[in-house]
Amino acid sequence: MKYLQQNIWASIGLALFVSFAFPAAGTLLSPFVQILFMFMVFLSSINLNVRSILSEVHHPGKTVIALLLIHVVPPLTMLTLKPFVSDDLFLGLILASSAPSGIAVIFLSKMYKGDPSRALVITFLSNFLSPLILPLVVFTFVGRSVHLDILSMSLTLIKLIIIPGLLAQVIAQSHWKARISRNGPVLLTISLMLLIIGIISPVRNYLLDELLTSLLLAGFIGGTIMLLFLLGFHIGSTMEAKISYGIASSFKNFALATILAFSLFNASVALPALVYAVVNSLLLIPLQWYIEGRRIDAV
């Protein structure tokens, strides 16, 4: 387990292997995905610096740039594919690429030794504004209306981010903080593996049924994600800030995009969101190598 903790690429690779080789395991885990999310947000928030969060809110310049990278730049890149894909696939690409930052960026920033406080502010604002931004972007690029349940999304945000975050701040004032902090990295690693398995395994068959299309989309989406990470990475002034901006700008809330696509449209529209889920998880492997290389160069 220590090896997997120190080499996140290995733990993610193992989780992806289990997702595709033993999908039944993920089917059992899928009902607990939200609980895993909340647990990981709790672990990532136990050492959050409240002053850092307030500072980020009061100096929003870089946060605004990150929000543009999350919601505007990705659909612009997808425009290049419009002549080559069906209308449903293009709608799915716009829907998935304009989705908010994933809540997972909070604990990913923690795991990659970034600044979880910055990631928390960015993903909260991105998800909070998404009921307004996402329908506008989809209508602008595709000309089709998308209705989002603002109340439901707000309650989901409160449940997944605010409640575990506040609970962590309460626990942080007790003697439990030291014990949780000491075991946090191991628990985060295990939880991340279970989370990936729980998300990807249930959609494994559909991805394989559309294998050629999935692979072609994966190549383009992967390039877009890497571009967004590098652009976000260069926003930060410190290594911790660079990591958080890079991850927050490139890691999508593909769960939300998938739910919207299936509930409002059809499986073809949902395919890009499913590919996003796999590619986002897969790119976490070279991400660790890149960050470690930049740390060495900075020494």
C-alpha positions as CSV (number, residue, x, y, z in Angstrom):
1,M,0.0,0.0,0.0
2,K,2.9,2.4,0.7
3,Y,4.1,1.9,-2.9
4,L,0.6,2.7,-4.3
5,Q,0.5,5.8,-2.0
6,Q,3.8,7.1,-3.2
7,N,3.1,6.2,-6.8
8,I,-0.4,7.5,-7.6
9,W,0.0,6.4,-11.2
10,A,0.2,2.8,-10.1
11,S,-3.0,3.0,-7.9
12,I,-4.9,4.7,-10.7
13,G,-3.6,2.1,-13.3
14,L,-4.7,-0.7,-11.0
15,A,-8.2,0.9,-10.5
16,L,-8.6,1.3,-14.3
17,F,-7.6,-2.3,-14.8
18,V,-10.1,-3.6,-12.3
19,S,-12.8,-1.3,-13.8
20,F,-12.5,-3.0,-17.3
21,A,-11.4,-6.5,-16.2
22,F,-13.8,-7.0,-13.3
23,P,-16.8,-4.6,-13.9
24,A,-18.9,-6.5,-11.4
25,A,-16.8,-5.1,-8.6
26,G,-17.5,-1.5,-9.7
27,T,-21.2,-2.2,-10.0
28,L,-21.2,-3.1,-6.3
29,L,-19.4,0.2,-5.5
30,S,-21.4,2.5,-7.7
31,P,-24.1,3.1,-5.0
32,F,-21.4,4.4,-2.7
33,V,-19.8,6.9,-5.1
34,Q,-21.2,10.0,-3.4
35,I,-20.2,8.7,0.1
36,L,-16.7,8.2,-1.2
37,F,-16.7,11.7,-2.6
38,M,-17.8,13.2,0.7
39,F,-15.2,11.1,2.6
40,M,-12.4,12.3,0.4
41,V,-13.5,16.0,0.6
42,F,-13.5,15.5,4.4
43,L,-10.0,14.1,4.4
44,S,-8.7,16.9,2.1
45,S,-10.4,19.6,4.2
46,I,-9.0,18.6,7.6
47,N,-5.9,20.8,7.1
48,L,-7.5,23.5,5.0
49,N,-6.3,27.1,5.6
50,V,-9.4,29.3,6.0
51,R,-7.3,32.4,5.5
52,S,-6.1,31.1,2.2
53,I,-9.7,30.5,1.1
54,L,-10.7,34.1,2.0
55,S,-7.6,35.5,0.3
56,E,-8.6,33.6,-2.9
57,V,-12.1,35.1,-2.7
58,H,-10.9,38.6,-2.2
59,H,-8.3,38.4,-5.1
60,P,-10.4,36.8,-7.8
61,G,-8.3,37.6,-10.9
62,K,-6.7,34.2,-11.3
63,T,-9.9,32.4,-10.3
64,V,-11.8,34.2,-13.1
65,I,-9.1,33.0,-15.6
66,A,-9.4,29.5,-14.3
67,L,-13.2,29.6,-14.7
68,L,-12.7,30.7,-18.4
69,L,-10.4,27.8,-18.9
70,I,-13.0,25.5,-17.4
71,H,-16.2,26.7,-19.1
72,V,-15.2,28.6,-22.3
73,V,-11.9,27.3,-23.8
74,P,-12.9,23.6,-24.0
75,P,-16.0,24.1,-26.1
76,L,-14.0,26.4,-28.4
77,T,-11.6,23.5,-29.0
78,M,-14.5,21.2,-29.7
79,L,-15.7,23.4,-32.5
80,T,-12.9,22.0,-34.7
81,L,-14.6,18.6,-34.6
82,K,-18.1,19.8,-35.7
83,P,-17.7,19.0,-39.4
84,F,-16.5,15.4,-38.6
85,V,-19.0,14.2,-36.0
86,S,-22.8,13.6,-35.8
87,D,-25.0,16.3,-34.2
88,D,-25.6,14.1,-31.1
89,L,-21.8,13.6,-30.6
90,F,-21.1,17.3,-31.1
91,L,-23.8,18.2,-28.5
92,G,-22.3,15.6,-26.1
93,L,-18.8,17.1,-26.7
94,I,-20.1,20.7,-25.9
95,L,-22.1,19.4,-22.9
96,A,-19.1,17.5,-21.4
97,S,-16.4,20.1,-22.2
98,S,-18.4,23.0,-20.7
99,A,-19.2,21.0,-17.5
100,P,-17.9,22.5,-14.2
101,S,-14.7,21.6,-12.5
102,G,-14.9,18.2,-10.8
103,I,-15.3,18.2,-7.0
104,A,-12.5,15.6,-7.0
105,V,-10.0,18.5,-7.6
106,I,-10.1,19.2,-3.9
107,F,-8.6,15.9,-2.8
108,L,-6.5,15.6,-6.0
109,S,-4.8,18.9,-5.2
110,K,-4.1,17.4,-1.7
111,M,-2.7,14.2,-3.1
112,Y,-0.5,15.9,-5.6
113,K,0.8,18.4,-3.0
114,G,-1.0,21.4,-4.3
115,D,-3.2,23.9,-2.5
116,P,-6.6,22.4,-1.8
117,S,-7.9,25.8,-0.6
118,R,-7.5,27.3,-4.1
119,A,-9.0,24.1,-5.7
120,L,-12.0,24.3,-3.3
121,V,-12.8,27.9,-4.2
122,I,-12.5,27.3,-8.0
123,T,-14.6,24.1,-8.0
124,F,-17.2,25.6,-5.7
125,L,-17.7,28.7,-7.9
126,S,-17.6,26.6,-11.1
127,N,-20.3,24.3,-9.9
128,F,-22.3,27.1,-8.3
129,L,-22.3,29.1,-11.5
130,S,-22.8,26.1,-13.8
131,P,-26.7,26.2,-13.8
132,L,-26.3,29.5,-15.5
133,I,-23.1,29.0,-17.5
134,L,-23.7,25.5,-18.9
135,P,-27.1,26.1,-20.6
136,L,-25.8,29.4,-22.0
137,V,-22.7,27.7,-23.5
138,V,-24.7,24.8,-24.9
139,F,-27.3,27.1,-26.5
140,T,-24.5,29.4,-27.9
141,F,-22.6,26.5,-29.5
142,V,-25.3,24.1,-30.4
143,G,-28.5,26.1,-30.5
144,R,-30.4,23.7,-28.2
145,S,-31.8,24.5,-24.8
146,V,-30.7,22.6,-21.7
147,H,-32.7,23.0,-18.4
148,L,-30.8,22.4,-15.2
149,D,-32.4,22.0,-11.8
150,I,-30.7,24.8,-9.9
151,L,-32.1,23.9,-6.5
152,S,-31.1,20.2,-6.9
153,M,-27.6,21.2,-8.0
154,S,-27.2,23.6,-5.1
155,L,-28.4,20.9,-2.6
156,T,-25.9,18.5,-4.1
157,L,-23.1,21.0,-3.7
158,I,-24.0,21.5,-0.1
159,K,-24.1,17.8,0.5
160,L,-20.8,16.9,-1.3
161,I,-18.7,19.9,-0.4
162,I,-20.0,22.2,2.3
163,I,-21.1,19.5,4.9
164,P,-18.0,17.4,4.8
165,G,-15.8,20.5,4.6
166,L,-17.5,22.0,7.7
167,L,-17.3,18.7,9.6
168,A,-13.6,18.6,8.8
169,Q,-13.1,22.0,10.3
170,V,-14.9,21.0,13.4
171,I,-12.9,17.8,13.8
172,A,-9.7,19.8,13.1
173,Q,-10.2,21.5,16.5
174,S,-10.0,18.2,18.3
175,H,-7.3,15.7,19.1
176,W,-8.5,13.6,16.2
177,K,-6.9,15.9,13.7
178,A,-3.4,14.5,14.2
179,R,-4.5,10.9,13.8
180,I,-6.6,11.7,10.7
181,S,-3.8,13.7,9.1
182,R,-1.3,10.9,9.7
183,N,-3.5,8.3,8.0
184,G,-5.1,10.6,5.5
185,P,-2.8,9.9,2.5
186,V,-3.4,6.1,2.7
187,L,-7.1,6.6,3.1
188,L,-7.2,9.0,0.2
189,T,-5.3,6.6,-2.1
190,I,-7.7,3.7,-1.3
191,S,-10.8,6.0,-1.7
192,L,-9.6,7.3,-5.0
193,M,-9.1,3.8,-6.4
194,L,-12.6,2.7,-5.2
195,L,-14.1,5.9,-6.7
196,I,-12.6,5.3,-10.1
197,I,-13.8,1.7,-10.1
198,G,-17.2,2.8,-9.0
199,I,-17.6,5.4,-11.7
200,I,-16.0,3.6,-14.7
201,S,-17.1,0.0,-14.2
202,P,-20.8,0.6,-14.8
203,V,-20.2,2.2,-18.2
204,R,-17.5,-0.2,-19.3
205,N,-19.7,-2.2,-21.7
206,Y,-21.0,0.9,-23.5
207,L,-17.5,2.2,-24.1
208,L,-16.4,-1.1,-25.5
209,D,-19.5,-1.3,-27.8
210,E,-18.4,2.1,-29.3
211,L,-14.7,1.3,-29.1
212,L,-13.5,3.0,-32.3
213,T,-15.5,6.2,-31.7
214,S,-14.4,6.2,-28.0
215,L,-10.7,5.9,-29.0
216,L,-11.0,8.8,-31.5
217,L,-12.7,11.0,-29.0
218,A,-10.2,10.0,-26.3
219,G,-7.3,11.2,-28.4
220,F,-8.9,14.6,-28.9
221,I,-10.3,15.0,-25.4
222,G,-6.9,13.9,-24.0
223,G,-5.1,16.6,-25.9
224,T,-7.6,19.2,-24.7
225,I,-7.2,18.2,-21.1
226,M,-3.4,18.4,-21.3
227,L,-3.7,21.9,-22.9
228,L,-6.0,23.1,-20.2
229,F,-3.7,21.7,-17.5
230,L,-0.7,23.5,-18.9
231,L,-2.6,26.8,-19.3
232,G,-3.9,26.5,-15.7
233,F,-0.5,25.4,-14.4
234,H,1.0,28.7,-15.7
235,I,-1.5,30.8,-13.8
236,G,0.0,30.0,-10.5
237,S,3.0,31.8,-9.0
238,T,4.1,29.0,-6.6
239,M,4.4,25.2,-7.3
240,E,1.4,24.5,-5.0
241,A,-0.7,27.1,-6.8
242,K,0.3,25.9,-10.2
243,I,-0.7,22.3,-9.4
244,S,-4.1,23.4,-8.1
245,Y,-4.9,25.7,-11.0
246,G,-3.8,23.1,-13.5
247,I,-5.9,20.3,-11.9
248,A,-8.9,22.5,-11.3
249,S,-8.8,23.8,-14.9
250,S,-8.7,20.4,-16.5
251,F,-10.5,17.9,-14.3
252,K,-14.2,17.9,-15.2
253,N,-17.4,17.0,-13.3
254,F,-18.0,14.2,-15.8
255,A,-20.6,12.6,-13.5
256,L,-22.8,15.7,-13.9
257,A,-22.3,15.7,-17.6
258,T,-23.1,12.0,-17.9
259,I,-26.3,12.4,-15.8
260,L,-27.5,15.4,-17.9
261,A,-26.8,13.6,-21.2
262,F,-28.7,10.4,-20.2
263,S,-31.6,12.2,-18.6
264,L,-32.1,14.9,-21.2
265,F,-30.9,13.3,-24.4
266,N,-29.6,9.8,-25.3
267,A,-26.7,7.4,-25.1
268,S,-24.9,9.0,-28.1
269,V,-24.9,12.4,-26.4
270,A,-23.6,10.8,-23.2
271,L,-20.6,9.0,-24.9
272,P,-18.2,12.0,-24.7
273,A,-18.9,12.4,-21.0
274,L,-18.1,8.7,-20.5
275,V,-14.9,9.1,-22.5
276,Y,-14.0,12.2,-20.4
277,A,-14.3,10.0,-17.2
278,V,-11.8,7.5,-18.5
279,V,-9.4,9.9,-20.0
280,N,-9.4,12.2,-17.0
281,S,-8.6,9.3,-14.7
282,L,-6.0,7.9,-17.1
283,L,-4.1,11.3,-17.4
284,L,-3.7,11.4,-13.7
285,I,-0.9,8.9,-14.3
286,P,1.5,11.1,-16.4
287,L,0.3,14.1,-14.4
288,Q,2.2,12.8,-11.4
289,W,5.4,12.3,-13.5
290,Y,5.1,15.8,-14.9
291,I,4.6,17.4,-11.5
292,E,7.5,15.5,-10.0
293,G,9.7,16.5,-13.0
294,R,8.8,20.2,-12.5
295,R,9.6,20.0,-8.8
296,I,13.0,18.6,-9.6
297,D,13.6,21.4,-12.1
298,A,12.6,24.0,-9.6
299,V,15.1,22.8,-7.0
